[in-house]
Amino acid sequence: MLDIPDFVSDDLINITVADLLIPHLRVWNIGAIQNLASNIDTKHIFQTPVFESVQNDKRIWNFESNDIYSVKSG
């Protein structure tokens, strides 16, 4: 289970997976991730494979038909 922060910094509101990768190398940006995540979350992120064919990131919320978070579905 991942650590859930009490709040999310404004700097992280719009971050995507692509922001955590080294551009054109398709590898995790270790320094950036270590600065943003707890030790246990960092461990889980580094264990996640990076695939060659990655589509554009987007945020979705599976508990709503329109994929947008609502307080009711939260």
C-alpha angles and dihedrals in degrees: 000000000000124000111256113213120226089233138004119235117238086241090065100044095095101029118132134192089258088062089061094054130081104248116252092003099074093217130122116269096234096191094050093048094047089052093051107037139051119256093259093047090047089054091052093047092051090051090057111096120232112225126214095231107054123164124213115291120250135170118241135172110210094201094070126061090226092049091237121125119245130181089239093057093040 
